[in-house]
């Protein structure tokens, strides 16, 4: 079991919803990115968290780097513009979490190419990955490594 604060667990809200509500696509899409203000903590099995958003695929950073270099994948930075302006990774596309969910995919985001999503520490990337999946991106992977860790792992800055 892993304990998750309500604000970090917002992307997994559908776990707590009724089965009837879960069959309504608009409820799922909107709840996937809902920000909860309560300070409650939820205990949810780790496998549920990983499988809920469909973003738990294993990855190796070297393979991610190769896919990005070959143009077979896209790197989405879901930090806010101020963070992006302070520094970002080469080839990344800015898609702030605050702009999700939207009725359409953000400009430049492909629904058919693998999307690797990162933020500063991982929490926003998980929520954004869930939103992107609900918006139709077929293969979304939330990188556990944040911006600084990706730089340290050899991803080049812009």
C-alpha positions as CSV (number, residue, x, y, z in Angstrom):
1,X,0.0,0.0,0.0
2,X,1.1,3.5,-0.7
3,X,-0.4,6.6,1.0
4,X,-1.3,9.5,-1.3
5,X,-2.3,13.0,-0.3
6,X,-5.6,14.1,-1.8
7,X,-3.9,16.8,-4.0
8,X,-1.6,14.2,-5.5
9,X,-4.3,11.6,-5.8
10,X,-6.7,13.7,-7.8
11,X,-5.9,11.9,-11.0
12,X,-7.0,8.6,-9.4
13,X,-10.4,9.9,-8.3
14,X,-12.3,7.6,-10.6
15,X,-11.3,4.7,-8.2
16,X,-13.6,6.2,-5.7
17,X,-16.5,6.8,-8.1
18,X,-19.5,4.6,-8.6
19,X,-19.5,2.1,-11.5
20,X,-22.4,4.0,-13.1
21,X,-20.5,7.3,-13.1
22,X,-17.4,5.6,-14.5
23,X,-19.4,4.7,-17.6
24,X,-19.9,8.3,-18.5
25,X,-16.8,9.5,-20.5
26,X,-17.2,13.2,-19.5
27,X,-17.2,12.4,-15.8
28,X,-14.0,10.3,-16.2
29,X,-12.3,13.0,-18.3
30,X,-13.1,15.8,-16.0
31,X,-12.4,13.9,-12.8
32,X,-9.0,12.7,-14.1
33,X,-7.6,16.2,-13.7
34,X,-9.7,17.5,-10.8
35,X,-7.6,19.2,-8.1
36,X,-8.8,18.3,-4.6
37,X,-8.2,20.8,-1.9
38,X,-8.7,18.5,1.1
39,X,-5.7,17.3,3.1
40,X,-7.1,13.8,3.6
41,X,-4.9,10.8,2.8
42,X,-6.0,7.8,0.8
43,X,-4.4,4.3,1.0
44,X,-4.6,2.6,-2.4
45,X,-2.7,-0.5,-3.5
46,X,0.3,0.6,-5.7
47,X,-0.8,-1.7,-8.6
48,X,-4.2,0.2,-8.7
49,X,-2.4,3.5,-8.9
50,X,-0.1,2.4,-11.7
51,X,-2.8,0.6,-13.8
52,X,-5.5,3.3,-13.3
53,X,-3.8,5.8,-15.5
54,X,-2.2,3.2,-17.7
55,X,1.1,5.0,-17.3
56,X,3.0,2.3,-15.4
57,X,4.8,0.8,-18.3
58,X,8.4,0.0,-17.4
59,X,11.1,2.0,-19.2
60,X,14.8,2.6,-19.3
61,X,16.1,6.1,-19.7
62,X,18.5,5.1,-22.4
63,X,15.7,3.6,-24.4
64,X,13.6,6.8,-23.9
65,X,16.5,8.9,-25.1
66,X,16.9,6.7,-28.2
67,X,13.2,6.9,-29.0
68,X,13.2,10.7,-28.7
69,X,16.3,11.1,-30.8
70,X,14.8,8.9,-33.5
71,X,11.5,10.9,-33.5
72,X,9.5,7.9,-32.5
73,X,8.3,9.5,-29.3
74,X,7.5,12.9,-27.8
75,X,8.6,14.5,-24.6
76,X,6.0,16.6,-22.8
77,X,7.0,18.9,-20.0
78,X,3.9,19.6,-17.8
79,X,5.5,22.1,-15.5
80,X,4.2,25.7,-15.6
81,X,5.6,28.3,-18.0
82,X,7.7,30.0,-15.3
83,X,9.5,26.7,-14.6
84,X,9.9,26.1,-18.3
85,X,11.4,29.5,-18.8
86,X,14.0,28.8,-16.1
87,X,15.1,25.8,-18.1
88,X,13.8,22.8,-20.0
89,X,15.0,19.8,-21.9
90,X,15.9,19.9,-25.6
91,X,13.0,18.8,-27.8
92,X,10.4,19.0,-25.0
93,X,7.0,20.4,-25.7
94,X,5.4,22.6,-23.0
95,X,2.0,21.3,-22.0
96,X,1.3,22.8,-18.5
97,X,-0.9,20.7,-16.3
98,X,-3.0,23.7,-15.6
99,X,-4.2,23.7,-19.3
100,X,-5.6,20.1,-19.0
101,X,-8.2,18.8,-19.4
102,X,-9.1,20.4,-22.7
103,X,-11.6,19.5,-25.3
104,X,-8.8,18.7,-27.8
105,X,-5.2,17.6,-27.6
106,X,-2.9,20.5,-27.1
107,X,-1.2,21.8,-30.3
108,X,1.8,19.7,-31.3
109,X,0.8,16.6,-29.2
110,X,0.4,13.5,-31.3
111,X,-2.2,10.9,-30.2
112,X,-0.3,8.1,-32.0
113,X,3.3,8.6,-30.9
114,X,4.5,7.5,-27.5
115,X,4.3,10.4,-25.0
116,X,6.9,10.6,-22.2
117,X,5.6,13.1,-19.6
118,X,7.8,14.7,-17.0
119,X,7.5,17.5,-14.4
120,X,9.6,18.6,-11.5
121,X,9.1,15.7,-9.2
122,X,6.5,13.3,-10.7
123,X,3.2,14.2,-9.2
124,X,2.0,16.5,-12.0
125,X,3.3,14.1,-14.6
126,X,1.0,11.4,-13.3
127,X,-2.0,13.6,-13.4
128,X,-1.2,14.9,-16.8
129,X,-0.6,11.4,-18.2
130,X,-4.0,10.4,-17.0
131,X,-5.6,13.4,-18.7
132,X,-3.7,12.8,-22.0
133,X,-4.8,9.2,-22.0
134,X,-8.4,10.2,-21.6
135,X,-7.9,12.8,-24.4
136,X,-6.9,10.0,-26.7
137,X,-3.1,9.7,-26.5
138,X,-2.6,5.9,-27.0
139,X,0.7,5.4,-25.3
140,X,1.5,7.6,-22.3
141,X,4.4,7.0,-19.9
142,X,4.9,9.2,-16.8
143,X,8.6,9.5,-16.1
144,X,9.3,9.2,-12.4
145,X,12.4,11.3,-12.9
146,X,11.8,15.0,-12.7
147,X,13.5,17.8,-14.7
148,X,16.7,17.9,-12.6
149,X,17.1,14.1,-12.5
150,X,16.6,13.9,-16.3
151,X,19.4,16.5,-16.7
152,X,21.6,14.5,-14.4
153,X,20.9,11.4,-16.4
154,X,22.2,13.0,-19.5
155,X,19.1,14.5,-21.2
156,X,20.4,17.7,-22.9
157,X,19.0,21.1,-21.8
158,X,17.6,23.4,-24.5
